[in-house]
Amino acid sequence: MSDSFMVAARIPLSREGFEAWLRTPVENLGVISNPEAMFDGWLWNDRRADTEWDSVETGTTPAAYFAERVDASCEGDEECGVLRYHDGALEAYLLHFGYSERSVHTALLMLAAAGAVKSEPTEDTVLFWAETGANLWPADASGWLAVLSVSRDGARFVRSRDLTSTVAGLRPVESRFFDLVERLSEESEEWDWDSGEDFRTETPRDPAFTDPAMLNP
């Protein structure tokens, strides 16, 4: 199993809905109706998630939570990602090293909360998977770990779903994520590590990768 665990989603929102989502605290796990069934139907089908949500962070806003991730990546933390408002939707493509339950599950919970301000009545999909290269799997691959369905009425993990349109819709933000990785890699290679100074980059704060509204929680 890969050490790279990914969470990604594209959820249609108005700009006003996006900013409301950023600033509304997610108070409890109740946004997701069946967190214990996270893995049902997918690669880890026999694994229960009853206790794996114990460390999830609640009582904070998506802006505060994700801004903390951005700040860490500016200081060299490799758990980078893209979270932006683009073409009428919230787009997220987030890298986690190792299955860190707090970070992975909190990201899933924050994205689930976006359902309350969705601009369309249809259900949208948040994906969780592991992949060494951080790429999306093909839609019909057997390696997906969990699929979260998000609607205006709440969110739930589903045992099956046709992921064709979900994966196709995520391809642009996947490409943007690899633009971020390339820029960070170039900056790291150019950094004078012998100087003794702490590495610092502003690239993760670039509006191409992080919506500016998220940086002022």
C-alpha positions as CSV (number, residue, x, y, z in Angstrom):
1,M,0.0,0.0,0.0
2,S,1.2,3.5,-0.9
3,D,2.3,6.0,1.7
4,S,0.4,8.7,-0.2
5,F,-3.2,9.0,0.7
6,M,-5.4,11.4,-1.3
7,V,-8.7,13.1,-0.7
8,A,-10.3,14.9,-3.6
9,A,-13.6,16.5,-4.5
10,R,-15.4,18.8,-6.9
11,I,-18.6,20.2,-5.3
12,P,-20.7,22.9,-7.2
13,L,-21.2,26.0,-5.0
14,S,-22.0,29.6,-5.6
15,R,-19.1,32.0,-4.6
16,E,-21.3,33.1,-1.7
17,G,-21.8,29.5,-0.7
18,F,-18.1,28.8,-0.9
19,E,-17.2,31.6,1.4
20,A,-20.1,30.7,3.8
21,W,-18.7,27.1,3.9
22,L,-15.2,28.4,4.7
23,R,-16.4,30.4,7.7
24,T,-19.0,28.1,9.2
25,P,-17.7,25.9,12.0
26,V,-18.2,22.1,11.6
27,E,-19.5,21.4,15.1
28,N,-19.7,17.6,15.1
29,L,-19.4,14.4,13.2
30,G,-23.2,14.3,12.5
31,V,-22.7,15.8,9.1
32,I,-21.9,12.3,8.0
33,S,-24.7,9.9,8.7
34,N,-22.6,6.6,8.7
35,P,-18.9,7.3,9.4
36,E,-18.5,3.7,10.7
37,A,-19.3,2.4,7.2
38,M,-16.5,4.4,5.5
39,F,-14.8,1.4,3.8
40,D,-17.9,-0.7,3.0
41,G,-17.9,-1.9,-0.6
42,W,-14.4,-0.8,-1.5
43,L,-10.8,-2.1,-1.2
44,W,-10.8,-2.3,2.6
45,N,-14.3,-3.7,2.7
46,D,-13.8,-5.9,5.7
47,R,-12.4,-3.0,7.8
48,R,-14.7,-1.1,10.1
49,A,-14.2,2.5,10.9
50,D,-16.0,2.7,14.2
51,T,-13.0,4.1,16.2
52,E,-11.1,5.8,13.3
53,W,-13.1,9.0,13.7
54,D,-12.2,9.5,17.3
55,S,-9.4,12.0,16.5
56,V,-11.4,14.1,14.0
57,E,-11.2,17.9,14.6
58,T,-14.6,19.6,15.2
59,G,-15.6,23.0,16.3
60,T,-13.3,24.7,13.7
61,T,-14.0,26.2,10.3
62,P,-12.8,24.8,7.0
63,A,-10.9,28.0,6.5
64,A,-9.0,27.7,9.7
65,Y,-8.3,24.0,9.3
66,F,-7.1,24.2,5.7
67,A,-5.1,27.4,6.2
68,E,-3.1,25.5,8.9
69,R,-2.2,22.9,6.2
70,V,-1.2,25.7,3.8
71,D,1.0,27.3,6.4
72,A,2.7,24.0,7.1
73,S,3.4,23.4,3.4
74,C,4.9,26.9,3.1
75,E,7.4,25.8,5.7
76,G,8.4,22.6,3.9
77,D,5.7,20.1,5.0
78,E,5.2,17.8,2.0
79,E,1.5,17.3,2.7
80,C,0.5,19.9,0.2
81,G,-2.7,20.3,-1.8
82,V,-5.0,22.4,-3.9
83,L,-8.2,24.0,-2.5
84,R,-9.8,26.6,-4.7
85,Y,-13.0,28.0,-6.0
86,H,-13.0,27.4,-9.8
87,D,-15.6,27.5,-12.5
88,G,-18.5,27.5,-10.1
89,A,-17.3,24.8,-7.7
90,L,-15.1,24.0,-4.7
91,E,-12.2,21.9,-5.9
92,A,-9.9,20.0,-3.5
93,Y,-7.0,17.7,-4.2
94,L,-5.2,17.0,-0.9
95,L,-2.1,14.8,-0.2
96,H,-1.5,13.1,3.1
97,F,1.5,11.0,3.9
98,G,0.5,7.9,5.6
99,Y,-3.1,7.2,6.8
100,S,-3.2,9.9,9.4
101,E,-6.7,9.5,10.8
102,R,-6.9,13.1,12.2
103,S,-5.9,14.8,8.9
104,V,-7.7,12.5,6.5
105,H,-11.0,12.2,8.4
106,T,-11.1,15.9,9.2
107,A,-10.6,16.7,5.5
108,L,-13.5,14.4,4.7
109,L,-15.7,15.9,7.3
110,M,-15.0,19.5,6.2
111,L,-15.8,18.6,2.6
112,A,-19.0,16.8,3.7
113,A,-20.1,20.1,5.3
114,A,-20.1,21.8,2.0
115,G,-23.3,20.0,1.1
116,A,-25.3,22.4,3.1
117,V,-24.6,25.2,0.7
118,K,-24.5,23.2,-2.6
119,S,-25.8,25.1,-5.6
120,E,-27.2,21.9,-7.2
121,P,-29.6,19.3,-5.9
122,T,-27.7,16.4,-7.3
123,E,-25.3,14.4,-5.1
124,D,-21.6,15.0,-5.4
125,T,-18.7,12.7,-4.6
126,V,-15.6,12.9,-2.4
127,L,-12.9,10.3,-3.1
128,F,-10.3,8.7,-0.7
129,W,-7.6,6.5,-2.1
130,A,-3.9,5.6,-1.9
131,E,-1.5,6.0,-4.8
132,T,2.3,6.3,-4.7
133,G,2.4,8.9,-7.5
134,A,-0.7,10.8,-6.1
135,N,-2.5,10.3,-9.3
136,L,-6.2,9.7,-9.7
137,W,-7.2,6.0,-10.3
138,P,-9.2,5.1,-13.4
139,A,-12.9,5.4,-12.6
140,D,-13.3,1.6,-12.7
141,A,-10.2,0.7,-10.7
142,S,-10.5,-1.6,-7.7
143,G,-8.2,0.5,-5.4
144,W,-10.6,3.2,-4.1
145,L,-10.7,3.2,-0.3
146,A,-13.9,5.2,0.3
147,V,-16.5,7.2,-1.5
148,L,-18.5,9.9,0.3
149,S,-21.7,11.1,-1.2
150,V,-22.5,14.7,-0.4
151,S,-26.0,16.3,-0.8
152,R,-27.8,19.3,0.6
153,D,-29.3,17.0,3.3
154,G,-26.0,15.7,4.5
155,A,-23.4,13.2,3.6
156,R,-23.0,9.4,3.7
157,F,-20.5,6.8,2.6
158,V,-21.8,4.6,-0.3
159,R,-20.9,1.0,-1.1
160,S,-20.9,1.6,-4.9
161,R,-21.0,4.4,-7.4
162,D,-20.2,5.0,-11.0
163,L,-17.1,7.3,-10.7
164,T,-16.8,8.1,-14.4
165,S,-18.0,11.7,-14.3
166,T,-16.4,12.3,-10.9
167,V,-12.9,11.3,-12.1
168,A,-13.3,13.2,-15.3
169,G,-14.4,16.3,-13.4
170,L,-11.3,16.1,-11.1
171,R,-8.7,15.9,-13.9
172,P,-8.2,19.7,-14.1
173,V,-7.5,20.0,-10.4
174,E,-5.3,16.9,-10.5
175,S,-3.3,18.7,-13.1
176,R,-3.1,21.9,-11.0
177,F,-1.9,19.8,-8.0
178,F,1.0,18.5,-10.1
179,D,1.8,22.0,-11.1
180,L,2.1,22.8,-7.4
181,V,4.3,19.7,-6.8
182,E,6.6,20.7,-9.7
183,R,7.1,24.3,-8.4
184,L,7.8,23.1,-4.9
185,S,10.3,20.6,-6.2
186,E,12.1,23.2,-8.2
187,E,12.2,25.6,-5.2
188,S,13.5,22.9,-2.9
189,E,16.3,22.0,-5.4
190,E,17.3,25.6,-5.7
191,W,17.3,26.2,-1.9
192,D,20.7,26.6,-0.2
193,W,20.3,23.9,2.4
194,D,23.8,24.6,3.7
195,S,22.8,28.2,4.7
196,G,21.2,26.9,7.9
197,E,18.1,29.0,7.2
198,D,14.7,27.5,7.5
199,F,13.1,26.7,4.1
200,R,10.1,29.0,3.3
201,T,8.1,29.3,0.2
202,E,4.9,31.3,-0.7
203,T,4.0,29.0,-3.6
204,P,1.2,27.1,-1.7
205,R,-0.5,30.5,-1.0
206,D,-0.6,31.3,-4.7
207,P,-4.2,31.8,-5.8
208,A,-3.7,29.2,-8.5
209,F,-3.6,26.6,-5.7
210,T,-5.3,28.2,-2.6
211,D,-8.3,30.5,-2.7
212,P,-7.3,33.8,-1.0
213,A,-10.5,33.7,1.1
214,M,-9.2,30.6,2.9
215,L,-6.1,32.4,4.1
216,N,-7.9,34.8,6.3
217,P,-9.9,32.5,8.6
